[in-house]
Amino acid sequence: VDASPSTTPEEESEEAAAPVTETTPAVEEEATPAAEAETSGPSPEEVKRNKSVVDLVLKSAVQKVDAELGALMGEFVATADCRLQMLTKEKFFFDQPRDTLILSHMDVSGDQEGKAYLITEAKDATYLGGTLIMLPEDEIQASIDAGEFDGEAADAYGEIANILAGVVSTTFESKHPKKYHFVRKETESVQPTMVDPNGDEPFPPGDYYVCSFGLTVGEKELGQMDFVFPAEVLGISPASLETPKPKASTGPGAAQVDATATRATGGADAVDASAGSGSGAGVDTVDAAAGGSASTDVKPKTPAILIVSDAGDQGTFFKDSLGTLGYETVVCGFQDDLKALLSQYQVVLIYLLMSQVNEQGFAAAIKIQSAASPMPPMVAGGPEWTRSTVLRAVRYGVQDILITPAAAEEVLEKAQGQLQQKAAG
């Protein structure tokens, strides 16, 4: 009787300890996959470096809007107050309420696929489109007052959206290690107060990286314009930017470690970047530094005339007609990689040949404008021209018009005239 109480606590102690011994390996086995998951994919540091590259690309693209949009519109254009920030769909539409918006969808392709968006207020889109097609100021204002966004002014704004999508594409192509291509698609009118934060229209809920900037055209200061990118398309979603917190510690330094981790992630969601028309020096410095180790023995480019054509055999006819000028003549189509050709040759003149003077031809002119820097003289050829189409061509960088089919002498004469003007400065 006396021995029974003395042995029972030991047995109970052994029985109580047994479950702990059995569950310890299970905890370790469960923790191993989690640790492996944390190391798969890019690290938070890599994601933050990518975010720095994206910030550089977007600020550089905004700086290019001045020149590209100014050349298209024939007006002084300046951007200001560039700001980059991570926003949810709800915050974008409701934190800073705006009147009716014009939203242009952009397809994203390349190493990442998805959607992006160009957004501005309807009154500014109407003003930009009306200014591009040279409508009288009072007519533009009447459309704005009536809340109208349609007709030729809406079509013209579509061309402006094309240019801006092209600016983003070319800047990503030249400054981001991954391939991104942006193509403007349909445009729609959106009333922000009617947007469902949880619905899929005009785009689904989620985290978006927003590049906002102000725009001045001539002497008129317009409102805010936004490039809106799904964060995961750019590889900078908030979750991927979070630095994993260290495991809980009961040591004396635990509070200090937690505080350090909090400070390290505190500024990840928003970046303020003032990018006016004169803020490009820092971008150039980065590019120069990156290329510092490159060889200085660069071969000069071959001077060439570029013929961009969808007009069948006319491309070959124009090439033969220009043979006496002594330049290499290159013929390509509307869908070819114009940027590659323009970087391969020292292009002194461009002939844009259209089988029909239509939107496809004007889109090619916009593509040329976006790819060329600096822009060489351009002559547009097509079978039928009206006053309206001539004005549009001039807006898109065309210096001279040629009615086709044309004689070889006319083709040569137009080219000589443009080359002489270029030589004269």
NUFIMAR-997420 format. One line per field, with one value per residue (C-alpha): x, y, z; residue number from 1. Coordinates in steps of 0.1 Angstrom, whole numbers. Example, Ala and Ser with C-alpha at 12.3 -4.5 7.8 and 13.67 -1.06 7.14 Angstrom:
! NUFIMAR-997420
x: c(123,137)
y: c(-45,-11)
z: c(78,71)
i: c(1,2)
***
This chain:
! NUFIMAR-997420
x: c(0,28,47,17,16,54,55,23,37,67,45,21,51,63,29,25,58,52,28,54,81,58,46,80,90,56,62,96,82,55,79,102,79,70,107,112,82,97,129,111,107,123,133,118,152,150,114,124,152,127,105,133,138,100,101,129,111,79,95,115,83,65,95,92,55,66,84,63,29,42,55,21,0,23,19,40,34,48,43,46,41,48,37,40,18,3,-35,-64,-92,-115,-88,-82,-118,-130,-102,-99,-133,-133,-159,-165,-133,-121,-104,-83,-76,-41,-31,2,23,59,74,42,7,-23,-40,-31,-50,-47,-71,-80,-110,-135,-131,-93,-97,-121,-97,-68,-87,-102,-68,-52,-77,-76,-112,-120,-115,-152,-163,-141,-154,-190,-184,-168,-197,-222,-203,-198,-170,-176,-170,-137,-125,-129,-112,-83,-79,-76,-45,-31,-37,-18,11,12,10,39,59,54,64,95,107,102,120,150,153,137,155,122,101,69,48,17,-10,-39,-73,-109,-117,-148,-164,-165,-185,-163,-193,-210,-180,-185,-153,-159,-170,-149,-157,-139,-112,-112,-104,-68,-36,-25,6,-4,17,0,11,-3,-4,-1,-9,0,-12,-39,-33,-52,-60,-44,-35,-29,-11,-26,-8,-19,9,15,20,50,61,58,26,25,28,60,75,70,101,94,94,120,108,96,123,122,157,165,169,135,117,146,145,107,111,139,118,89,110,125,91,74,81,74,39,44,71,69,88,88,95,91,105,140,144,160,196,195,182,209,235,223,224,259,271,256,273,306,323,312,336,341,350,316,311,293,258,251,230,198,163,136,104,76,49,17,13,27,51,52,78,102,93,102,134,145,135,157,188,207,208,236,219,211,173,155,118,97,61,38,42,80,102,107,127,153,157,159,186,205,207,213,179,180,145,113,88,54,34,-2,-24,-53,-51,-68,-64,-40,-16,-19,-12,20,29,24,45,73,71,73,103,124,146,155,127,140,120,90,70,36,23,-12,-39,-64,-59,-83,-77,-85,-62,-34,-37,-37,-6,12,2,18,52,48,66,53,26,28,-2,3,8,37,63,99,109,83,96,131,122,103,133,158,138,135,172,182,160,176,211,202,193)
y: c(0,24,17,25,62,65,49,65,101,87,67,96,118,95,92,130,135,109,130,158,134,120,154,171,153,162,198,197,179,205,234,221,227,261,270,258,278,309,304,296,325,359,371,403,420,410,422,456,459,452,479,504,495,499,533,544,532,549,582,581,574,604,626,614,623,660,655,627,643,677,665,649,679,707,723,729,700,696,670,676,662,625,602,565,546,513,515,492,495,511,537,546,554,567,584,613,615,628,634,612,593,580,547,531,494,482,446,436,409,396,381,390,390,409,443,479,511,548,570,607,629,632,670,666,638,660,689,668,652,685,702,675,679,717,723,759,766,776,743,723,741,736,698,699,718,694,664,651,627,613,618,630,644,609,593,618,611,574,583,602,571,551,574,571,533,535,556,532,502,518,529,494,480,502,502,470,437,418,422,442,454,476,479,503,486,498,530,535,561,554,572,567,570,541,517,485,481,443,440,432,464,484,462,436,442,440,459,484,503,538,563,597,630,664,677,712,717,751,775,752,732,700,675,643,614,579,548,519,485,454,450,413,422,443,418,442,430,442,406,400,432,422,412,380,386,368,339,350,353,356,370,406,417,405,439,455,430,434,472,470,447,472,501,481,476,509,527,500,510,545,566,603,613,648,645,677,685,690,660,636,641,614,588,597,593,558,548,562,543,511,513,525,491,488,490,525,510,514,510,539,531,529,559,546,556,535,527,515,501,481,490,458,464,501,496,481,508,535,517,516,553,564,544,573,591,568,557,521,517,493,482,469,464,481,451,448,458,495,502,476,490,525,515,494,522,559,566,600,598,577,571,559,542,534,513,533,565,552,544,516,540,566,539,531,568,568,537,553,584,563,543,571,593,617,617,619,636,616,617,599,585,573,573,598,627,652,683,664,635,658,676,644,632,664,659,625,638,638,667,661,643,623,611,576,561,585,588,579,615,627,601,613,650,646,628,653,682,667,658,693,709,685,694,731,726)
z: c(0,8,-25,-47,-42,-46,-81,-95,-100,-120,-143,-147,-155,-182,-197,-198,-215,-242,-263,-265,-277,-304,-318,-321,-353,-369,-362,-378,-409,-413,-410,-437,-467,-454,-452,-488,-500,-485,-505,-538,-563,-561,-526,-512,-519,-555,-557,-542,-567,-595,-580,-582,-619,-625,-608,-630,-662,-653,-644,-676,-696,-681,-691,-727,-729,-732,-765,-780,-773,-782,-816,-822,-813,-825,-791,-760,-737,-701,-675,-637,-603,-612,-583,-580,-554,-547,-545,-543,-569,-542,-531,-567,-575,-542,-522,-547,-564,-600,-626,-656,-667,-700,-696,-724,-720,-729,-735,-719,-736,-735,-704,-685,-698,-686,-688,-680,-682,-692,-674,-676,-671,-700,-702,-706,-732,-751,-750,-761,-790,-802,-801,-821,-850,-846,-836,-827,-790,-785,-801,-778,-748,-759,-761,-727,-712,-727,-714,-749,-758,-793,-830,-844,-810,-794,-823,-821,-784,-793,-813,-783,-762,-789,-786,-748,-749,-774,-750,-722,-745,-758,-724,-709,-739,-735,-697,-682,-684,-690,-722,-719,-747,-744,-771,-767,-772,-766,-748,-725,-703,-666,-639,-607,-583,-600,-599,-577,-557,-557,-593,-624,-643,-655,-639,-611,-575,-564,-559,-586,-591,-603,-621,-620,-635,-644,-680,-695,-732,-746,-719,-706,-674,-675,-648,-637,-660,-647,-660,-639,-638,-619,-593,-602,-639,-628,-602,-573,-555,-518,-506,-525,-511,-475,-456,-436,-399,-378,-356,-322,-297,-259,-258,-248,-284,-297,-295,-313,-342,-346,-347,-373,-396,-393,-403,-433,-448,-439,-471,-496,-507,-520,-538,-544,-575,-588,-626,-645,-679,-666,-643,-668,-657,-631,-656,-681,-654,-645,-682,-686,-655,-667,-700,-687,-693,-729,-757,-772,-806,-822,-859,-876,-889,-926,-938,-953,-966,-950,-969,-947,-970,-972,-1008,-1025,-1054,-1048,-1021,-1047,-1073,-1048,-1039,-1075,-1080,-1051,-1062,-1077,-1043,-1031,-999,-989,-993,-970,-975,-947,-937,-912,-888,-889,-860,-869,-837,-846,-881,-869,-845,-871,-897,-897,-913,-931,-947,-943,-970,-956,-984,-978,-1000,-986,-966,-935,-898,-905,-923,-895,-869,-888,-887,-849,-846,-866,-844,-812,-825,-840,-819,-834,-860,-896,-923,-934,-967,-968,-1001,-1007,-1035,-1021,-998,-983,-962,-931,-938,-948,-915,-896,-914,-905,-869,-870,-881,-919,-937,-972,-991,-1024,-1043,-1056,-1080,-1088,-1114,-1105,-1110,-1084,-1059,-1064,-1062,-1029,-1014,-1026,-1013,-978,-977,-987,-960,-935,-946,-943,-907)
i: c(1,2,3,4,5,6,7,8,9,10,11,12,13,14,15,16,17,18,19,20,21,22,23,24,25,26,27,28,29,30,31,32,33,34,35,36,37,38,39,40,41,42,43,44,45,46,47,48,49,50,51,52,53,54,55,56,57,58,59,60,61,62,63,64,65,66,67,68,69,70,71,72,73,74,75,76,77,78,79,80,81,82,83,84,85,86,87,88,89,90,91,92,93,94,95,96,97,98,99,100,101,102,103,104,105,106,107,108,109,110,111,112,113,114,115,116,117,118,119,120,121,122,123,124,125,126,127,128,129,130,131,132,133,134,135,136,137,138,139,140,141,142,143,144,145,146,147,148,149,150,151,152,153,154,155,156,157,158,159,160,161,162,163,164,165,166,167,168,169,170,171,172,173,174,175,176,177,178,179,180,181,182,183,184,185,186,187,188,189,190,191,192,193,194,195,196,197,198,199,200,201,202,203,204,205,206,207,208,209,210,211,212,213,214,215,216,217,218,219,220,221,222,223,224,225,226,227,228,229,230,231,232,233,234,235,236,237,238,239,240,241,242,243,244,245,246,247,248,249,250,251,252,253,254,255,256,257,258,259,260,261,262,263,264,265,266,267,268,269,270,271,272,273,274,275,276,277,278,279,280,281,282,283,284,285,286,287,288,289,290,291,292,293,294,295,296,297,298,299,300,301,302,303,304,305,306,307,308,309,310,311,312,313,314,315,316,317,318,319,320,321,322,323,324,325,326,327,328,329,330,331,332,333,334,335,336,337,338,339,340,341,342,343,344,345,346,347,348,349,350,351,352,353,354,355,356,357,358,359,360,361,362,363,364,365,366,367,368,369,370,371,372,373,374,375,376,377,378,379,380,381,382,383,384,385,386,387,388,389,390,391,392,393,394,395,396,397,398,399,400,401,402,403,404,405,406,407,408,409,410,411,412,413,414,415,416,417,418,419,420,421,422,423,424,425)
***
